């Protein structure tokens, strides 16, 4: 694997520009194709995120290709990102897999991947994060055990339900609201409505596109990437004054005590710490700003995040 950071969560790889990249184009458009990266395990899904601060007229198209049992798939289009227009692509299903907004989901396991980036504008080479899902991953028996001690990071709360937009939009703005709280806590002054406008995926009609949210965080000066966690014990290293975790959760009625909403198939919250067998979160779905920061039982939260969503999250941190 190229430039894999040892301290990143399992199967998340940081690819820095290096020898082996093919660079082409016509001067106005630059096409960067990575070398082949062999996976240490068979994987069933892939999410790609970028560290690339675009300039005013720049844009970037990301694509990925996988190898399954010796055969290469087509290049799947993942996202176009720019300051003025950003979006995912409509359904691209074939015999190898399909793209569900921002996630490449495979119909059979893959053993390798490579990506292609087409850039309009500046010729700087982006840094790329790739998060894979192990097709044979087993549940960690200690998945719901918290790190020793306690930690509660200060966060200025923002309720998505108090934003001056329509009720329908409020209900869909958990990701940009949580991201704004993280950026503010790290010193990158942000506004929830401006964040929402910047990360809106006009093809999918959502604010929660993982690629666009992490790209915007990088645009604001932070470092951000998609990853997956296996256990709560990993919070010790990635939840600090310089690093926040935005976690994707899902739960049914009665499955998360004291939840801001009764049930959800998918919701994003900002993790702030842990204490007394509980997880401290800034839950943007709280009806009132004063109730945004709250505590959830660690075992219930672990099930909503690590089991129901397989630990899907993105990290936002200082560089």
N, C-alpha and C positions, 0 to 999 in steps of 0.2 A: 504493500500500500504506500502511496505517495504522501509524505508529510502528515502522517497520522499523529495527532497529539495524544500522548499517553494519558493525559489527565481528563480527556473528554469522556462522556458516558459511552457505554458499550456500543460499538458499531456506528460511531459518528467519526467522520474523517475530514480533516482540514487539508485541502489541496491548495498549495501555494504555487504560483507560476514557476516553472522550472524547465530544465532541458527535457525534451520529449514532446512538448506541445507543438502542434502544427499551426502555423499562422498564415492566413491568406487574406484575400480581399482585393478591393480595387482602389484603396486610398480613402474612400468615404465610408466603406463598410469593411469591417475587420472580422474575419471568421477564425475562431480559435477552437481547435479540436484537441482534446486531451488524449494522452496515451491510454491504454487499457489498464484498468485497475482490477486486479483479481481480488475477490472477496475471500475472507478466511472461513466463511460459512455460506451455505445456500441462503438467499434472501428472497422475501416475498413482496416487499414494497420498498420504495425509495422516495425520499424527499430531498430536494436540492435547495440550498439557500446561498446567497451571495454577499460578499463584502465588496461593494462597488458604489461609491458616491457619484452618481451621474451629474453631469453639468446640465445647464438649462435646456439645451437642444439634443442631448444624448438620449439614446435608448439602447436597450439590451434584450435580446431574445435568448432564452435558455432552452436547451433540448438535451435529452438523454437517451442512450441506447443501451440495451442489456444483452448479455449472452446467456442463452439457455441451452444446456446440453450440446454445446458446440455451435449453435446457430445464433446469429445476431438478429435482433429485432430491428424494426425501423427506428429512426430517431423520433421520439415523442416530443411534441412541443409542450413546455411547461408554463412559461410566462413571458410576457413582455413587460419590461419595467422602464419608466421614464418619469420625469417630473410632471408631465402634463397628462399622460395616459398610461395606465397599467391594467393588465388583465390576464386571465388564464385563457385556455382554449376550450372549445366545445368538445364533446365526446370523441375520443380517438380509439375506440375499442377495436381490437383485432384478435387473432389467435394467440398472441403472446401476452396481452394484457390490456389495460385501459388507464386513462388518466382521469382521476376524480378530482377536479379543480386543481389541486396542488400536490397530489400524491399519485405516483405511478404504482398501480396495483397489478401484480403479475398473476397470470393464470397457472403458471408452473414456476418452480424455483429457478432463480438465476444464479450464476457463479461469477459474473464479471460485469463491469459497466464502463462507459466512457461518456463524456458530455461534450456538447458543442455550444459555443457562445457566439452569437452574431451581434456585433456592436456597431451602432451608427454614431459617429462622432469621435471622441478621443480614443486613442489606441491603448490606453492603460489596460493591463491584464488583471482581471478580477481574481479575488481569492474565493474559493468555492468550498462549501461544507456539504457533505453528503451523509444522510442518515439512512441506514438500512434496517430492515426488520428481519431478524433471524427466523427462518421458517420452522426451526425445531427448538426454539427457545423454551426452556422450562421455567415454571414459576419459582422464584427465589423463596425458600421457606421462611426467610426473615424479611419479606418484602415490606411489612408494615411496622418494623421497629425503627423508632426515631434515633437520631444521633444522641450521644450523651449530653447532659446539661440542657441549657435552653438558649434560645436566640429569638429576639423580636426586633426586626428592623423598622425604623420609622418611615411611614409612608403618608403622604397627603391624600386623603380619600377623595375619590370622585365616583359618584353614582351615575351610571348610564341612564337610569330612570329619571334623573333630574336634568338631563341635557335638553336644551331648547329646540327640539326637533319633534317630528311626529311620533306617536306611540309605537307605530310599526318600526320605525328606524331605531328608536331607543332600545327596543327588545333585541336588536341585532348587533348592537355596538359594544359587546363585551370585550372583543379583542382590541380595538383601538383605545378603549377606555383603560383597560388594564395596562396596555403598552404605554399610554401617556403617564400613568402613575409610576411605572418603572423608570421611564426616562426622567421624570421630574425628580425622583428619589436619587438618581445618579448624577443630577446636576445639569441635565440637558433640558432646559425649560421648554415645555410643550403644552399644547392645547388640545383637548380631546376632539373637538370638532375639526380642527385642522388635520389632526392625525387621521381621523375617519375619512376625510376627503382624499387624503394622500394614499390611503391603502385600499380604497374602494375598488373592487373588481367588477367592472361594468359588464363583463360577459356573464359571470356567475351571479351577479347581483348580490354580492356579500361583502362584508367588511373583514372577514376572518381568513382571507387567503394567507397562508403561512409565509410563502415566499415574499409577498408584497409587504407584510408587516415587518419581517426581519430586514428587508431591503430598506424600508423607510427608517428603521432604527439606526442602521448604518449611515444613512444619509444625514441623520441628525448628529452624528459623531460618536455613536456607541458602536459596540461590536455585538452582533446578534446572529443566531443560527438555530435551526431546528434540530432537535435531538429526542432521544427516548431515555427514560429512566427505568431502572429495574426494582429499586427499593428506596424507601425513605431515608435510609442511612446515607445515601449519596447527597442529601441536602447539605451536609456539613461543608462540603467543598465548593458547591455551586451557589449557595445562598449566603451571601456576605454583603458587607456594606458597598462593595464594588460590583456585585453581580446578583441579578434577580432571575427568578424562574417564573414563567407564565405557563400554567398547566392546563391541559384540556381534560375536562371531567364529564362524566355521564352517570346518571343515577335515576332510580325510580322513586316513587312515593315511599317515605319512611326510611330510605336507604342512606340519607345523609342528614343527621340530626341538626336542626337549627338552620337548614339551608335557606338561602335567600329566595329561591324559587322551589316549588314542591318537587319538580322532576324536570329532567332535561336530557335529550339525546346527545347534546354537545354544548359545552359552555367553557369559557376561559376565565381563570382567576389568577391573581398575582399572589405568589407565595411570599410571606413576610417572615416566617420563623416557626418555631415549635416551643412548646412548654406544657408540662404536666400531661403527657400523652395526647396532646392536641396539636393540630396544625393551625398556625395563624395565617389567615389569608386576607387580602383586600378583594372582596367579592363585588364587582361593579354592578351586579344585578340587585343589590340592596335597594329598597325603595327610598330610603333616606340616606343622605351622606354620612350621618352620624353612625349608621349601622354597617357601613362598608367593611371596616376592619372587624373581623370576628374570628372565632375559633371553632374548628370542626374536629370531632374525634379522629385521631390519627388512623385507626383501623378502618373506619368507614371511608375516610378520604382516600386512603390507599386503594381501596377497592374501586372507588369511583374514577381514580386516575390511573393507577398502575395495572389494574385488571381490565376495567371496562374500556380504557383508552390506550392500553399498553404503554403507559408512561409517556405519551406524546406531550411535548412541551417545546418552548423555545427559551433560550437563555439570552438575556440582554445584560451586557456588562461594559465596564470601562475598558478601553483598549490597553 
